[in-house]
Amino acid sequence: MTTTVYGLKNCDTCKKASKWLDRFQVPYTFVDYRDVKPSPETLLDWASQAGGFPALVNRSSTTWRQLPENRKAAASDAEWKLLLREYPQLIRRPVVVSADGVMTQGFSDNGFKQRFGVGA
């Protein structure tokens, strides 16, 4: 069973997560979501697991701060899907999806140890 890590190639947090997975020999596939944008269905699934679209978004990013106010005020799932497909770098990263479809966001050593049951 393979884990898929979604993020950006140049993201330091994604690099840390990849190094951690390599160190503990956890098989994974890395997908840069600038190159392969998540489908609207995938975004809906992630949002439902994250607790809503606002929870998916990294509001401290430069991209978010530079958006016009009307784009930040997405009021529907359709508006969120359009925004995140246009600006996938807004998604808090990395997004880690296991083979069973369970999604988590972000990286921490302890969080990954708990998630993958290794290195404890």
Phi, psi and omega in degrees: 000129184252144174265145175247130178251120178255134179182208179238138182304323185269000183284125180298321180294321177295322178296317178298317179297317180297318178297320179297313180298320177297315182300321181263012175054043175268118181292136180205163173240135178259132178236119175279117186276010164277325180278318181237093184289138179298142179290160176303323179294319178297317179299320177298317179297313179300316181299319181294324179284332182275345182100023178118161182301319180303330180288339178283339192268135174273096185283356177264001182285154176299320180301314180298314182297332182272353179290146173297149183304323181294332177284329179288342185262040178304128186250352182223162176302321181298318179294320177297315180300316179299315181298313184285335174283328178285322182234071182298339179293350176286340183289127178300134189231163354283157171263123183245121181239121178276168184302333180276003176092359180286130184246137170226162179236152176086173180222134165211148181303310181295321179298318179289322177301316180292315183298317185259357175063035179227162173071012182282000000 
